[in-house]
Amino acid sequence: MGAPDLELAIDWAASEGWNPGLGDLNAFLAADPEGFLAGVLNGEPVTSISAVRYGESYGFIGFYICRKSLRGKGYGLATWTRAIQHLEGRTIGLDGVIDQQDNYRKSGFQLAHRNIRMGGLATADTPMDPRLSPLGLGIFASVRDYDRSFFPDDRTEFLKVWCAPNAATRRGFVFMEDGKLMGYGVIRQCQEGFKIGPLFADTPEVADSLFRALAGQVKGQTVYLDIPEPNQHAQDLAQRYDLSAEFETARMYKGPAPSLPLDRTYGITTFELG
């Protein structure tokens, strides 16, 4: 898929209630321009899937959709098989909706942990804290290096677009203390409301400050935070700001599961690309 095809897949994702971001397309294509596949029937796209490659060892599957009127005919499975082939030799991750998890297990995927989408009205004010600053070009190298421990392989090209300063539909903040980066986060406008992701932080206090900085940008509007269920501090943060559970996914891996710092992961970047 090129950009026009991926726009269609994003529209399909919106119709499924997945609520993609308005400015996601360019960041997604930057991650892997060859990582978005479509199944075509009689000249019309009928299925979509992302099989995005990161570095040399990791891949992530998302956007797995078949047009509702054509489900149950094997078209989705054919697209799925092609995506798995595209990522052969890599550990593959995905965030599976509940009704597909048994099918993923049949393909060799194993449960790592649950993720929960939390949502509600943004009530926090951006704190007046000199340790907080907007995510700009001058800090990008530090953000890239900090991000690396939270993801199984390199995703520099994706981050360049995801964290771009002054983007129309997103904002980012970093938390620096004594010259050390201790966390960062991004908020972006979506089909409905705003999603915060990623939200990575060394301590619960840093995560709280970053959350308030991000949510404060859209006070009075709906915000969403996709938290890994094992992180109790992330659950506490969501409850503290009156966010409630909306749905869940299962993070599953085919191949050796990476060891990631879930205790410092307060918001997953995106269910579509990991």
C-alpha positions as semicolon CSV with decimal commas, in nm:
position;residue;x (nm);y (nm);z (nm)
1;M;0,000;0,000;0,000
2;G;0,106;0,353;-0,077
3;A;-0,034;0,662;0,090
4;P;-0,380;0,659;-0,079
5;D;-0,430;0,289;0,004
6;L;-0,318;0,341;0,362
7;E;-0,565;0,629;0,394
8;L;-0,838;0,379;0,308
9;A;-0,708;0,133;0,566
10;I;-0,707;0,409;0,829
11;D;-1,071;0,483;0,736
12;W;-1,152;0,114;0,781
13;A;-0,980;0,118;1,120
14;A;-1,190;0,419;1,218
15;S;-1,509;0,234;1,119
16;E;-1,400;-0,056;1,342
17;G;-1,384;0,185;1,635
18;W;-1,004;0,180;1,664
19;N;-0,988;0,561;1,649
20;P;-0,660;0,619;1,460
21;G;-0,479;0,952;1,473
22;L;-0,546;1,219;1,212
23;G;-0,177;1,264;1,131
24;D;-0,062;0,903;1,160
25;L;-0,016;0,823;0,790
26;N;0,325;0,980;0,732
27;A;0,471;0,838;1,053
28;F;0,341;0,492;0,970
29;L;0,490;0,497;0,620
30;A;0,819;0,628;0,758
31;A;0,843;0,323;0,983
32;D;0,850;0,087;0,683
33;P;0,729;0,204;0,339
34;E;0,690;-0,160;0,230
35;G;0,514;-0,273;0,544
36;F;0,151;-0,211;0,449
37;L;-0,028;-0,472;0,241
38;A;-0,370;-0,491;0,078
39;G;-0,568;-0,778;-0,069
40;V;-0,737;-0,685;-0,396
41;L;-1,043;-0,853;-0,550
42;N;-1,164;-0,754;-0,897
43;G;-0,953;-0,441;-0,880
44;E;-1,090;-0,330;-0,542
45;P;-0,905;-0,348;-0,207
46;V;-1,092;-0,580;0,029
47;T;-0,835;-0,652;0,301
48;S;-0,556;-0,465;0,476
49;I;-0,272;-0,549;0,712
50;S;0,046;-0,387;0,835
51;A;0,361;-0,598;0,868
52;V;0,612;-0,334;0,968
53;R;0,979;-0,426;1,000
54;Y;1,197;-0,263;1,264
55;G;1,572;-0,305;1,241
56;E;1,685;-0,659;1,168
57;S;1,502;-0,858;1,434
58;Y;1,148;-0,730;1,498
59;G;0,818;-0,685;1,319
60;F;0,468;-0,578;1,418
61;I;0,130;-0,666;1,270
62;G;-0,171;-0,435;1,277
63;F;-0,451;-0,298;1,058
64;Y;-0,574;-0,655;1,002
65;I;-0,914;-0,584;0,848
66;C;-1,143;-0,743;0,590
67;R;-1,444;-0,561;0,450
68;K;-1,743;-0,674;0,652
69;S;-1,943;-0,791;0,352
70;L;-1,663;-1,030;0,248
71;R;-1,566;-1,185;0,578
72;G;-1,561;-1,562;0,617
73;K;-1,440;-1,626;0,261
74;G;-1,069;-1,671;0,332
75;Y;-0,954;-1,335;0,197
76;G;-0,834;-1,217;0,535
77;L;-0,643;-1,538;0,598
78;A;-0,464;-1,506;0,264
79;T;-0,356;-1,152;0,355
80;W;-0,249;-1,267;0,702
81;T;-0,035;-1,544;0,555
82;R;0,140;-1,297;0,326
83;A;0,213;-1,065;0,619
84;I;0,366;-1,348;0,825
85;Q;0,587;-1,438;0,527
86;H;0,695;-1,074;0,499
87;L;0,823;-1,086;0,859
88;E;0,983;-1,429;0,842
89;G;1,284;-1,474;1,071
90;R;1,180;-1,198;1,312
91;T;1,002;-1,188;1,644
92;I;0,654;-1,061;1,557
93;G;0,433;-0,863;1,792
94;L;0,067;-0,761;1,775
95;D;-0,207;-0,617;1,993
96;G;-0,498;-0,854;1,942
97;V;-0,862;-0,775;2,004
98;I;-1,041;-1,028;2,221
99;D;-1,235;-1,208;1,947
100;Q;-0,919;-1,280;1,745
101;Q;-0,684;-1,399;2,017
102;D;-0,759;-1,770;1,972
103;N;-0,681;-1,740;1,601
104;Y;-0,349;-1,572;1,679
105;R;-0,261;-1,857;1,914
106;K;-0,321;-2,102;1,630
107;S;-0,055;-1,910;1,433
108;G;0,199;-1,950;1,712
109;F;0,145;-1,623;1,903
110;Q;0,168;-1,633;2,282
111;L;0,020;-1,391;2,534
112;A;0,266;-1,151;2,698
113;H;0,028;-0,915;2,880
114;R;-0,300;-0,728;2,852
115;N;-0,332;-0,366;2,746
116;I;-0,624;-0,148;2,851
117;R;-0,749;0,166;2,677
118;M;-0,845;0,422;2,939
119;G;-1,049;0,726;2,841
120;G;-1,217;1,031;2,989
121;L;-1,227;1,410;2,995
122;A;-0,895;1,589;3,040
123;T;-0,919;1,778;3,367
124;A;-0,551;1,840;3,446
125;D;-0,365;2,168;3,405
126;T;-0,019;2,174;3,252
127;P;0,218;2,215;3,549
128;M;0,454;2,511;3,573
129;D;0,767;2,302;3,611
130;P;1,102;2,406;3,462
131;R;1,193;2,041;3,420
132;L;0,921;2,010;3,155
133;S;0,981;2,143;2,805
134;P;0,833;2,093;2,458
135;L;0,982;1,811;2,253
136;G;1,190;1,991;1,989
137;L;1,461;1,913;1,739
138;G;1,740;1,994;1,981
139;I;1,639;1,713;2,216
140;F;1,553;1,451;1,953
141;A;1,881;1,257;1,979
142;S;1,827;1,214;2,352
143;V;1,466;1,107;2,299
144;R;1,573;0,854;2,035
145;D;1,833;0,706;2,270
146;Y;1,592;0,703;2,565
147;D;1,319;0,539;2,355
148;R;1,548;0,257;2,250
149;S;1,514;0,065;2,579
150;F;1,134;0,068;2,546
151;F;1,117;-0,093;2,201
152;P;1,258;-0,424;2,070
153;D;1,454;-0,271;1,778
154;D;1,542;0,061;1,619
155;R;1,254;0,289;1,513
156;T;1,438;0,613;1,444
157;E;1,264;0,696;1,116
158;F;0,924;0,652;1,276
159;L;1,018;0,872;1,572
160;K;1,142;1,152;1,347
161;V;0,788;1,198;1,221
162;W;0,600;1,098;1,536
163;C;0,795;1,345;1,749
164;A;0,824;1,623;1,490
165;P;0,791;1,963;1,659
166;N;0,510;2,201;1,563
167;A;0,306;1,929;1,392
168;A;-0,052;2,041;1,343
169;T;-0,212;1,744;1,519
170;R;0,036;1,652;1,793
171;R;0,249;1,786;2,076
172;G;0,530;1,633;2,279
173;F;0,697;1,705;2,613
174;V;1,016;1,587;2,777
175;F;1,114;1,581;3,144
176;M;1,476;1,673;3,214
177;E;1,647;1,686;3,552
178;D;2,013;1,774;3,602
179;G;2,072;1,732;3,230
180;K;1,923;1,382;3,224
181;L;1,615;1,283;3,024
182;M;1,378;1,104;3,261
183;G;1,073;1,065;3,041
184;Y;0,881;1,187;2,741
185;G;0,534;1,173;2,592
186;V;0,331;1,269;2,286
187;I;-0,036;1,359;2,249
188;R;-0,210;1,351;1,910
189;Q;-0,549;1,435;1,773
190;C;-0,756;1,135;1,666
191;Q;-1,085;1,073;1,491
192;E;-1,237;1,119;1,836
193;G;-1,055;1,305;2,109
194;F;-0,681;1,281;2,172
195;K;-0,448;0,990;2,248
196;I;-0,142;1,009;2,467
197;G;0,130;0,773;2,346
198;P;0,399;0,700;2,409
199;L;0,422;0,796;2,774
200;F;0,753;0,664;2,909
201;A;0,894;0,772;3,245
202;D;1,153;0,665;3,500
203;T;0,924;0,721;3,800
204;P;0,551;0,755;3,871
205;E;0,607;1,121;3,962
206;V;0,766;1,195;3,624
207;A;0,484;1,011;3,448
208;D;0,228;1,219;3,639
209;S;0,396;1,546;3,541
210;L;0,416;1,445;3,177
211;F;0,055;1,330;3,171
212;R;-0,061;1,663;3,312
213;A;0,155;1,852;3,062
214;L;0,004;1,659;2,772
215;A;-0,358;1,642;2,890
216;G;-0,343;2,007;2,988
217;Q;-0,302;2,095;2,620
218;V;-0,657;1,972;2,554
219;K;-0,831;2,038;2,885
220;G;-1,203;1,971;2,867
221;Q;-1,173;1,732;2,576
222;T;-1,157;1,352;2,567
223;V;-0,819;1,187;2,614
224;Y;-0,717;0,822;2,586
225;L;-0,422;0,639;2,737
226;D;-0,335;0,279;2,641
227;I;-0,171;0,128;2,946
228;P;0,000;-0,210;2,995
229;E;-0,205;-0,389;3,260
230;P;0,101;-0,511;3,459
231;N;0,200;-0,151;3,541
232;Q;0,002;-0,077;3,856
233;H;0,134;0,280;3,869
234;A;-0,010;0,340;3,521
235;Q;-0,346;0,211;3,643
236;D;-0,322;0,442;3,943
237;L;-0,243;0,739;3,718
238;A;-0,544;0,670;3,496
239;Q;-0,775;0,636;3,795
240;R;-0,635;0,953;3,954
241;Y;-0,749;1,152;3,651
242;D;-1,085;0,975;3,619
243;L;-1,005;0,772;3,309
244;S;-1,206;0,451;3,281
245;A;-1,150;0,130;3,086
246;E;-1,301;0,123;2,736
247;F;-1,161;-0,198;2,585
248;E;-0,859;-0,422;2,601
249;T;-0,613;-0,596;2,372
250;A;-0,359;-0,872;2,424
251;R;0,006;-0,806;2,345
252;M;0,117;-1,130;2,185
253;Y;0,445;-1,242;2,031
254;K;0,545;-1,506;1,783
255;G;0,906;-1,595;1,856
256;P;1,115;-1,491;2,157
257;A;0,931;-1,222;2,350
258;P;1,139;-0,908;2,411
259;S;1,212;-0,796;2,764
260;L;1,065;-0,447;2,790
261;P;1,039;-0,214;3,093
262;L;0,662;-0,227;3,145
263;D;0,710;-0,071;3,489
264;R;0,822;0,249;3,311
265;T;0,570;0,224;3,027
266;Y;0,266;0,436;3,115
267;G;0,128;0,470;2,763
268;I;0,181;0,249;2,457
269;T;0,269;0,439;2,141
270;T;0,003;0,288;1,916
271;F;-0,185;-0,040;1,893
272;E;-0,141;-0,035;1,513
273;L;0,241;-0,030;1,507
274;G;0,337;-0,126;1,860
